[in-house]
Each structure stands twice: as structure tokens, then as C-alpha cells.
Amino acid sequence: MGWASRPSFLDGRDAHPTITIKIVSYLIRDPKERARLIPIGLTPSYADGQIAAIAKVNNLILVTRNVADYANFQDLAIENWFS
């Protein structure tokens, strides 16, 4: 996990503003969740697996309109702000 900054030129009044974002890890240290889902016919897409891993490894709440794609992941906090 780390931090990154880049110049922002969205505000013409100041030539040196910056935007700082937090970079979160998506390393899957324990692939057991994907291995659990595949044999029971619930293979998640690669992208969904990465998104779920980012949320889980970093203790984040996954906010999505597409709750069904993540419903089978165990111990994953999911919220739908659109319902």
C-alpha cells in the first residue's frame, strides 16, 4: 500500500495543485476463495476476483450496483448504494 500524487491542471488558477490517491494492494495471498468457488460451478471472472481481493485484503467495503457478481465470496463486505 502506498500513496501517489500527480499534477492536476483542472484548476486554471493554480499551476501546481496536486491530487493524492491511496494505492491499495491487490495481491492475493491466499487463493482459497477462488479455489472454493470453481468446483461448485461459481467461477468468478478474473476482474471480479481481483476487485474482491482488493476489498478483502484491505478490509474495504465493496460498493457496487452489481451485487450478484460478488454474492458468493465469503467474508466480503458488500453495499449497493443504488438500491
Buried (B, 14 or more C-beta within 10 A) or exposed (E): EEEEEEEEEEEEEEEEEEEEEEEEEBEBEEEEBBEEBEEEEEEBEEEBBEBBBBBBBEEEEBEBEEBEBBEBBEEBEBEEEEE
